[in-house]
Amino acid sequence: MGIDFKGKVAIVTGAGAGLGRCHAIELAKLGAKVVVNDLGSAVDGSGGSSAAAQAVVEEIKKAGGEAIANGASVADRRGAETIVEDAVKAFGTVDILVNNAGILRDKSFVKGTLDDFELVTNVHLLGSVYVTKAAWPIMNDKGYGRIVMTTSSSGLYGNFGQANYGAAKMALVGLMNTLKLEGERKNVRVNAIAPIAATRMTENLGIPEEFFKKLKPELVTPAVLFLCSEQAPTGLIVEAGAGHYSKVALLEAKGAKLGDNVTVDDIAGAIDRICDMTGAQEFRQGGEASMKIFSA
Ligand SMILES: NC(=O)c1ccc[n+]([C@@H]2O[C@H](COP(=O)([O-])OP(=O)(O)OC[C@H]3O[C@@H](n4cnc5c(N)ncnc54)[C@H](O)[C@@H]3O)[C@@H](O)[C@H]2O)c1
């Protein structure tokens, strides 16, 4: 028997289009009752209408699934609370949350405005924080929860023109890293997806047509579904695109112990050893990295 979501209640934010739509439809197909949230905005976050969320709800219902629409902005504290409230009102609880809603305001750091920086951070980072904060007590109280953060290679590695977006997307990894620890005892697992998909968000990036057509959102969704399942690990980042899936991790080099009196020239002399990634380690929490420096 394969993985299913029968009896589970799922929220997918930004599910009126692109990846979120696909996640919502597949969760519903596999038995979840789904709250389809979407502000219905343009890629740059302007405008809004609940029509996008409603259309996906109709699609799910037509296929025999259960879903309701919510048109709130995740970046609005009260709006974010209504997403979870609607799930509880309609379906009694929330088991799964996919924080997916997102916008772009791409510009080089020199040309970008702080207003754009704040807006992008509000939607991606604080939007995920607000909805997660509303769902967190419910999941902790009942001893079950699966949360997926949507990060990006732009945050994990950088991308020219995306300082605001990259900062917000990497901050979601920081959020996941602590929530995975705080949720562990209550069976609340928190993971992240780094998708690569052909959506309206990526259609003007100049990706060559032959690659673009292979980047089907439907090929990201199975990895998200796994992270939403009972079998989900916790604290895992999965990059997914065009049918290729890989773990992404932060690693720390063994490093070099240079003693009690260290000069800038000592650092310069040891920089190759400091940066040598042979035998690099992955840590589960910050304290482990602190302990390493004393055991070296
Ligand atoms: N497509 C990719 O290759 C890619 C790569 C890395 C990360 N991502 C991330 O994946 C997620 C989905 O992106 P997509 O490519 O499907 O884009 P998309 O533009 O097709 O979908 C994003 C959806 O989020 C909604 N939205 C925007 N602001 C909102 C808000 N404040 N509240 C609620 N809904 C809001 C939009 O209306 C839209 O329907 C985003 O977080 C994006 O940053 C996408």
The ligand as an SDF file (V2000), in Angstrom:
LIG
                    3D

 44 48  0  0  0  0  0  0  0  0999 V2000
    9.2450   27.8800   -9.7100 N   0  0  0  0  0  0  0  0  0  0  0  0
   10.4870   27.6830   -9.2530 C   0  0  0  0  0  0  0  0  0  0  0  0
   11.3940   27.2390   -9.9670 O   0  0  0  0  0  0  0  0  0  0  0  0
   10.8020   27.9900   -7.8170 C   0  0  0  0  0  0  0  0  0  0  0  0
   12.1380   27.8830   -7.4000 C   0  0  0  0  0  0  0  0  0  0  0  0
   12.4450   28.0980   -6.0800 C   0  0  0  0  0  0  0  0  0  0  0  0
   11.4430   28.4230   -5.1910 C   0  0  0  0  0  0  0  0  0  0  0  0
   10.1540   28.5510   -5.6310 N   0  0  0  0  0  0  0  0  0  0  0  0
    9.1400   28.8950   -4.6440 C   0  0  0  0  0  0  0  0  0  0  0  0
    8.0240   28.0390   -4.7930 O   0  0  0  0  0  0  0  0  0  0  0  0
    6.8460   28.7210   -4.3670 C   0  0  0  0  0  0  0  0  0  0  0  0
    5.7880   28.6460   -5.4390 C   0  0  0  0  0  0  0  0  0  0  0  0
    6.2500   29.3560   -6.5790 O   0  0  0  0  0  0  0  0  0  0  0  0
    5.6450   29.1800   -8.0620 P   0  0  0  0  0  0  0  0  0  0  0  0
    6.8000   29.0460   -8.9510 O   0  0  0  0  0  0  0  0  0  0  0  0
    4.5880   28.1580   -8.0600 O   0  0  0  0  0  0  0  0  0  0  0  0
    5.0460   30.6610   -8.2830 O   0  0  0  0  0  0  0  0  0  0  0  0
    3.5890   31.1590   -8.6900 P   0  0  0  0  0  0  0  0  0  0  0  0
    3.7020   32.6180   -8.8750 O   0  0  0  0  0  0  0  0  0  0  0  0
    3.0550   30.3450   -9.7990 O   0  0  0  0  0  0  0  0  0  0  0  0
    2.7230   30.8240   -7.4010 O   0  0  0  0  0  0  0  0  0  0  0  0
    2.8150   31.5600   -6.2050 C   0  0  0  0  0  0  0  0  0  0  0  0
    1.4220   31.7340   -5.6610 C   0  0  0  0  0  0  0  0  0  0  0  0
    1.5080   32.4050   -4.4050 O   0  0  0  0  0  0  0  0  0  0  0  0
    0.4310   33.3260   -4.3250 C   0  0  0  0  0  0  0  0  0  0  0  0
    0.7480   34.3830   -3.3670 N   0  0  0  0  0  0  0  0  0  0  0  0
    1.6220   35.4200   -3.5290 C   0  0  0  0  0  0  0  0  0  0  0  0
    1.6410   36.1980   -2.4420 N   0  0  0  0  0  0  0  0  0  0  0  0
    0.7560   35.6420   -1.5620 C   0  0  0  0  0  0  0  0  0  0  0  0
    0.3590   35.9910   -0.2470 C   0  0  0  0  0  0  0  0  0  0  0  0
    0.8550   37.0710    0.3690 N   0  0  0  0  0  0  0  0  0  0  0  0
   -0.5540   35.2070    0.3750 N   0  0  0  0  0  0  0  0  0  0  0  0
   -1.0740   34.1170   -0.2530 C   0  0  0  0  0  0  0  0  0  0  0  0
   -0.7370   33.7570   -1.5040 N   0  0  0  0  0  0  0  0  0  0  0  0
    0.1870   34.5000   -2.1430 C   0  0  0  0  0  0  0  0  0  0  0  0
    0.2750   33.8580   -5.7380 C   0  0  0  0  0  0  0  0  0  0  0  0
   -1.0120   34.4260   -5.9400 O   0  0  0  0  0  0  0  0  0  0  0  0
    0.5200   32.5970   -6.5690 C   0  0  0  0  0  0  0  0  0  0  0  0
   -0.6780   31.9030   -6.8570 O   0  0  0  0  0  0  0  0  0  0  0  0
    7.2890   30.1460   -4.0170 C   0  0  0  0  0  0  0  0  0  0  0  0
    7.5370   30.2360   -2.6410 O   0  0  0  0  0  0  0  0  0  0  0  0
    8.5830   30.2850   -4.7840 C   0  0  0  0  0  0  0  0  0  0  0  0
    9.4280   31.2700   -4.2290 O   0  0  0  0  0  0  0  0  0  0  0  0
    9.8140   28.3490   -6.9190 C   0  0  0  0  0  0  0  0  0  0  0  0
  1  2  1  0
  2  3  2  0
  2  4  1  0
  4  5  1  0
  4 44  2  0
  5  6  2  0
  6  7  1  0
  7  8  2  0
  8  9  1  0
  8 44  1  0
  9 10  1  0
  9 42  1  0
 10 11  1  0
 11 12  1  0
 11 40  1  0
 12 13  1  0
 13 14  1  0
 14 15  2  0
 14 16  1  0
 14 17  1  0
 17 18  1  0
 18 19  2  0
 18 20  1  0
 18 21  1  0
 21 22  1  0
 22 23  1  0
 23 24  1  0
 23 38  1  0
 24 25  1  0
 25 26  1  0
 25 36  1  0
 26 27  1  0
 26 35  1  0
 27 28  2  0
 28 29  1  0
 29 30  1  0
 29 35  2  0
 30 31  1  0
 30 32  2  0
 32 33  1  0
 33 34  2  0
 34 35  1  0
 36 37  1  0
 36 38  1  0
 38 39  1  0
 40 41  1  0
 40 42  1  0
 42 43  1  0
M  CHG  2   8   1  16  -1
M  END
$$$$
